[in-house]
Structures are given as structure tokens and as C-alpha cells.
């Protein structure tokens, strides 16, 4: 347990985390541009949550011994992974509902007015797909189902790391 509590103060685990999250973003772009799967609004929101995880990894890897940097990274990690999980869960409900009027998928992302990402970088943030379509599956799970698992793993990992730090080191 002491080994686990010591991990967040080292740069290598943060860089590994950052690399894994970066590969998730690259995979999303591969699905979009190589496989021709158009992202929907919910996909774009999940992509944004993954970017939050990437930001957390970058912050954590810059100064892993700094309590402030780790705390900011933990906060961004927690918000991004939980938000991503909730969005993926809602996306699964959209895809599996039998009531066509239960959910509606917007046509344009609802980013804050001061940060219209879909206008700044449309090739990355513009939604052109339909939330209800299941265009891809692996082991009978759709893309949002896999993202729910991935965000769940990230959330659980953060929980274990923070609890380990608090129990062993009595500090975040």
C-alpha cells in the first residue's frame, strides 16, 4: 500500500496516464477519420471529458511532488471521469430506449459562449452523427458502453489512489 501511496509523487505514472489518455483521443480520431464514424453530440462531450483527463495528466506530470499540482490534477481527473461516465451512461440510454421521444440529441454542442470549441476546431468538436445510432460494437458493447467502462476505471483508479494517499501519507 505504501507503494501505491507513493505513485502520485512520481512523474512516470503521470506520464503513463497521459499517454493512455492521449491514445484514447487518437483512437477517437481514427474512428472518425479512418473508419468514417461520425461523432454525435454525446461523443463530442465524451471526447471533451477525455481532454479533461489529458489535462489532468499533464498537470500531474509537470510537478508531481507539488501538493497543489496533484490536487488540481485530482480535481480535473475526478470531474472529467465522473462527467464522462454520466454522459456515456446517458448516451447508452439514448441508444437503448424503446421510446423515440424519451431523449433528443442536439445538433450543436452546448459549449460556453466564451469557449465555442466546435467553432474554433470544428474538425475535432463538430458533431455530425446521430446519438441513437449504434455504428460500432466490440464484444457486443457499443462505443458509449466501452466509454462507460473506461470512465468507470478512471474514476475507480482515482478513488484508490486518493484513498491510498490519505490512509498511508495522511495527505493528498
Backbone torsions as a table, in degrees:
resi	resn	phi	psi	omega
1	UNK	NA	-31.9	177.7
2	UNK	-63.0	-36.8	177.8
3	UNK	-61.2	-44.2	179.7
4	UNK	-63.7	-41.4	-179.1
5	UNK	-67.5	-25.6	-178.6
6	UNK	-85.2	-21.0	-176.9
7	UNK	-52.4	-48.1	-174.9
8	UNK	-65.9	-12.3	179.6
9	UNK	-93.1	4.5	178.5
10	UNK	-109.8	147.5	-177.1
11	UNK	-73.9	-37.7	-174.6
12	UNK	-57.6	-46.3	178.2
13	UNK	-62.0	-36.6	178.1
14	UNK	-67.2	-39.2	178.0
15	UNK	-67.5	-37.8	176.2
16	UNK	-62.7	-45.9	176.1
17	UNK	-56.9	-47.1	-179.6
18	UNK	-61.8	-42.0	179.3
19	UNK	-63.8	-42.4	178.9
20	UNK	-62.1	-45.5	-179.0
21	UNK	-66.8	-39.4	177.4
22	UNK	-60.2	-41.5	178.2
23	UNK	-64.0	-32.5	174.9
24	UNK	-62.6	-42.4	178.8
25	UNK	-66.0	-42.1	178.2
26	UNK	-62.6	-39.9	178.0
27	UNK	-62.5	-41.3	177.9
28	UNK	-60.8	-42.2	179.1
29	UNK	-68.4	-34.9	175.7
30	UNK	-62.4	-46.5	178.7
31	UNK	-60.2	-39.7	-177.3
32	UNK	-73.1	-50.8	-170.2
33	UNK	-95.4	-25.7	178.7
34	UNK	-96.8	-36.8	-179.0
35	UNK	-95.8	-9.9	177.1
36	UNK	74.0	23.1	178.7
37	UNK	-88.2	111.2	-177.6
38	UNK	-74.3	127.5	179.7
39	UNK	-76.2	140.7	175.7
40	UNK	-94.6	-179.9	179.1
41	UNK	-56.0	-45.9	-178.3
42	UNK	-65.1	-35.4	175.9
43	UNK	-63.5	-41.9	179.9
44	UNK	-65.3	-40.9	177.4
45	UNK	-64.0	-40.5	177.0
46	UNK	-66.2	-38.0	176.4
47	UNK	-61.7	-39.0	178.3
48	UNK	-66.9	-38.3	176.7
49	UNK	-64.0	-38.1	177.0
50	UNK	-65.7	-36.5	174.8
51	UNK	-62.3	-36.4	174.9
52	UNK	-61.6	-40.9	176.4
53	UNK	-63.3	-39.7	177.6
54	UNK	-61.9	-43.0	176.6
55	UNK	-61.1	-40.0	178.1
56	UNK	-62.4	-42.5	178.8
57	UNK	-64.1	-39.9	179.3
58	UNK	-66.5	-45.3	178.6
59	UNK	-61.4	-46.6	-179.5
60	UNK	-63.7	-34.9	-177.9
61	UNK	-79.6	-18.6	-178.9
62	UNK	-70.2	-45.0	179.9
63	UNK	-143.0	74.1	-175.2
64	UNK	-65.2	-19.6	179.5
65	UNK	-85.8	-12.0	179.4
66	UNK	-80.9	123.2	179.1
67	UNK	-62.2	-38.3	179.4
68	UNK	-64.5	-46.6	-179.6
69	UNK	-63.2	-44.0	179.1
70	UNK	-62.8	-42.9	-179.6
71	UNK	-62.4	-44.3	177.0
72	UNK	-62.5	-42.1	179.2
73	UNK	-63.9	-43.5	178.2
74	UNK	-60.9	-44.1	-179.2
75	UNK	-62.4	-47.3	179.8
76	UNK	-65.1	-40.0	177.3
77	UNK	-60.9	-48.5	-178.4
78	UNK	-63.7	-48.4	179.8
79	UNK	-61.6	-45.5	-177.0
80	UNK	-66.7	-44.3	-177.1
81	UNK	-71.8	-37.2	179.1
82	UNK	-72.5	-43.3	177.7
83	UNK	-61.8	-44.8	178.3
84	UNK	-60.1	-41.7	178.3
85	UNK	-60.7	-46.6	-178.5
86	UNK	-65.0	-39.6	178.0
87	UNK	-65.8	-44.0	178.4
88	UNK	-61.4	-41.3	179.2
89	UNK	-61.2	-45.9	178.6
90	UNK	-63.8	-37.9	179.2
91	UNK	-63.9	-41.0	176.8
92	UNK	-61.4	-42.4	178.2
93	UNK	-61.9	-39.2	177.3
94	UNK	-62.1	-38.1	-177.1
95	UNK	-78.3	-24.2	-173.3
96	UNK	-109.1	-3.3	-179.3
97	UNK	-69.2	146.7	176.1
98	UNK	-95.0	-11.0	178.4
99	UNK	-95.9	109.3	-176.5
100	UNK	-66.8	-13.5	-179.1
101	UNK	-101.3	0.8	-176.8
102	UNK	-69.3	-38.9	-178.1
103	UNK	-130.9	148.8	172.8
104	UNK	-128.0	145.3	-179.0
105	UNK	-105.3	123.6	179.7
106	UNK	-68.1	165.1	179.5
107	UNK	-98.6	-20.3	-177.3
108	UNK	-133.8	136.6	180.0
109	UNK	-59.0	148.2	-179.0
110	UNK	-99.7	60.2	177.5
111	UNK	-79.9	156.4	179.0
112	UNK	-59.2	148.2	-178.7
113	UNK	-57.0	-31.0	-179.5
114	UNK	-79.4	-5.1	-177.8
115	UNK	-143.8	65.7	-179.3
116	UNK	-77.4	77.1	-174.6
117	UNK	-57.4	-35.9	-179.7
118	UNK	-66.7	-20.2	175.9
119	UNK	-91.6	-35.4	-178.8
120	UNK	-72.1	-45.1	-177.6
121	UNK	-132.6	72.8	-175.8
122	UNK	-62.9	-29.9	-179.4
123	UNK	-66.4	-16.9	-179.1
124	UNK	-109.4	-33.4	-171.7
125	UNK	-115.7	-0.2	-179.3
126	UNK	-85.1	132.0	-179.4
127	UNK	-94.0	126.5	178.9
128	UNK	-126.0	-3.0	-178.3
129	UNK	-100.0	177.6	179.8
130	UNK	-107.3	128.4	-177.4
131	UNK	-61.3	-29.2	-176.3
132	UNK	-81.3	-15.4	-178.3
133	UNK	-76.6	139.4	171.2
134	UNK	-110.3	95.7	-175.0
135	UNK	-92.5	-11.9	-175.2
136	UNK	-149.6	140.2	174.2
137	UNK	-143.4	150.0	173.7
138	UNK	-139.3	125.3	-175.1
139	UNK	53.0	43.7	178.8
140	UNK	59.4	20.4	174.0
141	UNK	-113.2	135.2	179.0
142	UNK	-77.5	171.4	179.8
143	UNK	-56.5	-48.0	178.8
144	UNK	-64.9	-28.7	176.6
145	UNK	-66.7	-41.0	176.0
146	UNK	-65.8	-39.1	179.6
147	UNK	-67.0	-34.8	175.8
148	UNK	-61.0	-43.2	177.4
149	UNK	-64.0	-45.7	-178.4
150	UNK	-62.7	-47.8	178.8
151	UNK	-64.9	-35.3	176.3
152	UNK	-62.9	-42.2	177.8
153	UNK	-64.2	-42.7	178.0
154	UNK	-62.9	-40.9	178.8
155	UNK	-64.7	-46.1	179.5
156	UNK	-63.4	-40.6	178.3
157	UNK	-61.4	-45.1	178.1
158	UNK	-60.6	-44.8	179.8
159	UNK	-58.3	-47.2	-179.4
160	UNK	-63.4	-42.7	-179.7
161	UNK	-64.6	-47.3	-178.2
162	UNK	-65.8	-43.8	178.3
163	UNK	-63.0	-42.1	177.2
164	UNK	-59.4	-43.4	178.0
165	UNK	-63.1	-44.9	-176.9
166	UNK	-67.7	-39.2	-178.7
167	UNK	-72.9	-41.9	-174.7
168	UNK	-89.2	-50.8	-174.2
169	UNK	-93.1	-11.8	-177.8
170	UNK	57.9	27.4	-179.8
171	UNK	-154.8	158.4	179.3
172	UNK	-82.5	NA	NA
